[in-house]
Structures are given as C-alpha cells and as structure tokens.
Amino acid sequence: MCDDRLCSDCQEYCEQCDERYCPYCYERHACANTQDPCYRDPYEGRPVREPFTFGLEIEVDGNHDTDMLRNHRLIAGWCPDGSLHHDGSLEYQSEPMTMSDLAEIRRLVERIATDTDNTLSGGHMHISRTGRQTPARWYWALEALDGTQCEALNMRHMTDTRWCELIHGDYCGKDTAINDTHRHTIEFRTFGPWHHDTAGRLDAAVHYMHAMWRFFQKFPVPKLKTRDIQAMSRVAATQAINDTNATTAGRRRI
C-alpha cells in the first residue's frame, strides 16, 4: 500500500489476496483491476421490443453475506466504496436488467442483511440512454414527486443528504440526484440503499422509472411541456406504488 500513515480503521482488507490497501492507493492495489464489471447483454437470445434496461449499484455498509451476492448471476462486479467506512462494506454492480429480471433481483435484495444501519449507503439506479431520455426531462419528473411518494419509491432527494441534490441544470458528479456523465446510461443517485428493509419498494421504483422512460420515448425533444411531465410523473408514481402494494398484499395472503 502507499506510504501514508493510516489507522487500521482507514485501511481496507482484500479478501482476494489477503492484503490491505487504503482508499488512496486502491488503483495501484494488485486486485484493483480484477473486479471490473463485465456486463452481459440482457437481450441476448430474446427479441428486443424496447431497449429499456436498468441496473443497480447496491452499496452494503458493514459485514454481510458476500458469497450470496458475488455468486449471483445478476451481479457483475464489486468493489470498495469511499463513502462506506464499516468493516466488510462493499458496493455491488448488477448486470443490465430488463423488466423480466425484476422479481429475481428483488428476491436477492430481500436477503441482504448487515450488522449496521446502512445509513451511509445508496442504491443508485442506471437506465438505458436514448436521445429522448434527457436529464432535464427527468429533473421535472423527480421534482413533481411529494415526500410520501419519494419515501415509497426509496428516493431521498427531498432529504438533506448531500449525495443526491436535485438542482435544475446540475446533472454532473457524485452529489447530484441525476448524473448525466455516463456514455450508455443515466444514473439516478436519488435512490437509498437496497436491502431486506427496503426490498418492498424496489418493484415500485423500477415500475415508475420504466413508465416514465416509455413516456419520454413517445415524444421527441422538445415536444413535452413541464406541466405534462409533472402530471405524468405523479400519476406514474401513484400507479406504481398502488400496484406494488396490491401485489405485496396478495403475496402475503398466499
């Protein structure tokens, strides 16, 4: 590791090579390049009806069942994250997924448990980019949601967290709700952590994102007015939340 003097709490332990490293020298760490995600094509062998995909960054703060996540077919890679400080913390990157993978990823999230409260972690979502999926359109969609809807969708841009501020025109970086710096996807940093306590919100969150993505695909830029985007966003959120609550209630009765 580098020559900086760090306490043991500031060092990370690599389970791959049994060596320690710090956040400042991770890129020089021997295993740093062995965990890069290698994404699969979610439409391989399937007809492509629409190019919508979503992916999750699942940050788990604290000790947890790493084998369960690393060996799952929907997990593409994992790495340490500088915002997580408890022993055993990791961020997992999922494969790009279609709507047909939603039930399986939810079942995996339901099994994630840690020995901490996970307050520092996040669950960023990526969706497939097209010319009609602009950060400004998505800004007005998120801005239209109220606090109850945000909580039900596991969104936190209405809270005081500094990791996902929703600011008009600010769509770049690690502290924005909408990060537009990726080539193939738009990243939504507004989502809170995904684990057994929040898994019940995942279906609603993905269905809301899917509904808005399809809505935007129907209209060329700039053929949508702000009021139409906001009205659709509120309807899509309500529908996604209600449908998920009805489905969850049905599963409990079985």
N, C-alpha and C positions, 0 to 999 in steps of 0.2 A: 504494500500500500504506500501512499505518499508519506512524506516526512512530517506532515502536520501532526502536532500532538493533540490527540483526541482521547476523551474518556471512553470507557467501554460502552457506555450508553449511546455514543455518537458513531460507533462502528457497526457495520452490518456483517452478519455471518453467512457465508455462501455454502449452501447445502450441496452444491455440485462439486466443489473442490476442497471443502473444509478450510478455506482461507477467509480472513477478514479483510474488509475494504471499507472505505468511507465514501460519503456522497460526492466528495470532490474528485476522487480517483476512480470512480466506477467504470468510466470508459476505458481505463487502462487495465482494469481487472481482467484476469485471464478468461473468465467465463462471460464477460460482458457481451460478447457477440454471439454467444451460443443460444440465447433465449429470444432472439428477434422473432416476432410472429411470422409464420409462413402461412398466409391465408389461402383457403381453398375457394373455389368458385361455387357459390351456393346453388347456382343454376345448372351445374354440370349434370347432364343426363335428364334434365327437366325442360319442358317448354317454357320460354320466358314470356309471360303475359305482361309483365311490367318490371322495370329494373329497380324496384324498391328493395333495398336491403337495410338492415340495421345491425349495429354491433355495439357491444358494451365494454367499457373499461370498469372492471369490478375491483375496487380497492378494498382490501380486507385488513383492518387495523388490529394487529395482535395475533397471537398464536391461533391456528386453525388447522383443519384437515387439508394439507397441501396436496396430498396424493389424490384425493377426491376430485380436486379441481384440475390438477395437471394432467390427469389421465382421461379427462372427459373429452369426447370428440368435438365439442363445440368450443373448447379453449385452445387458442392458437399459440399463446405465449404468456410469459410472466416476467416481472422484473421488480426490483425495489422502487419505492417512490419517495421522493424527498419530503413530501408533506406528511408521511406516516412515520411515527417515531417509536412505537411499541415493538418489542422483540417479536419476530415472526411475521411482521407485516409484509404484504406483497400486493402488487397490482396485477390482475389477470386481464388479458385482452382476448375477447371472443373472436371466433370466426365471423365473417359477414353472414348474416342470417336472413332468411325470408320469413314470412308470417307462419309458414308451416313448422318452423323451429321454435315458435314461441312457447308452446307447452313444455317442451323439453328443457329450455333454458330456465323457465320458471321453476320447474321441479329441482333443478340444480341449485338455484338461488335459495329455495326453501331449506336446503340442507346446510347452508353456510352459517356457522356459529363461531363466535370468537370469545376470548376472555376479556374483552374491553367493550366500551360502549359505542365504539365506531364513530364517534362524533367528528373526527378529523377526516374521515374518508369520503369518497364520492363515487358516483356510478355513472360516469359520462356516457352519453349515447351518440353514436355516429349514424348518420343516414346517408344514403347514396345521393350524390350531387348530380344535378342536371342544370341546364340553363334557366329553368323556371324556379329552381329552389334557391332563392336569394336570401342572404341574412336579413335584409331589410323586411322582406315579407314575414320571415319568421319572428323578427322583433315584434311586429304588430300583433302577431298571433299570441306570443307569450305575454305581451303587455296587457292583453284583454282579459287574462285569467284572474280570478279573485283568489284570495288566500285559501279558501276551502277547496277550490279546485286544484290549486298548486299542491296542497298537502296530499290530496287523494291521488295525484299523479307523481308523488315523490319529487316534486320540484321545489327548489329553495331560493329562487332568485328574488323572492319577496322578503327574505330574511336578511339579517345583517352579515351573512357570510361574505368574505372578501373574495372567494374563489369563483364567483359567478354573478357579477354585477350586470344587470340588464340596463345598458345605456345606449340610447339611439346613436347609431353611427360608429360605435365601438365594438368591432367584431374581430378583434385580433388579440391573441395572447392567452395567458393562463389564468386570468382573473375576470374573464368575460362569460356571460351566460351563453353566448353564441360565438364560437370560434371558427372563423372562415379561412383559416390558413392551410387547410389540408387540400391536397390535389383532387382526391376522389370522393371525399365526404365532407359534410358539415358536422362539426362537433357541438353537442349541446352539453355544456358543463353544469347546467342548472340541476341535474338530477343528483339526489342524495345517494347514500350507499345502498347497495343491494345485498341483502342478507335475509335470514329467516324472518325477521320482524317486518321487513318491507316488501317481501316477495309478493304479497297480495296486491300490491299496487303496480306490479310490472305489466300485467296484461293491459290495464287501463292506459298506462303510459305509452306502450307501444301502439295500441289501437288508436290513441289520439294522434300520435306522430304520423301513423300511416294515413289516417283520414285527412289530415292537413296536407300531407305530401301529395296525395291524389288530387285534392282540391287545387293546389298550386299548379299541378301538371296540366290542368284543363285550360289555364289562361296564360297566354303569352305575357311577358313583361312589356309594358306596364299596364295591362288591361284590368287590374284589380284596384279597387279603391280601399283605403284604410278601413272604412266602416264595414265593408263587406268581409274583409279578412277577419276583423274582430268579431263580427256576428257569427261567422262560421266557426271560429275558434271556440267561442263559448258553447255553441251547440255541439261541436265535436267532443269537447271535454265532458260535457254533461252526459252525452250518449255513451262514451267510453266508460265513464265511471259507473253509470247505472247498469250497463250490460255486464261489467265485471262483477259488480255487487250481486246481481241476479245469478250469474254463473257460480260464484263462490257459495252463495246460499244453497244452490242446487247440489253442489258437490258435498256440502255438509250433511244434506238430507239422505244422501246415498249411503 
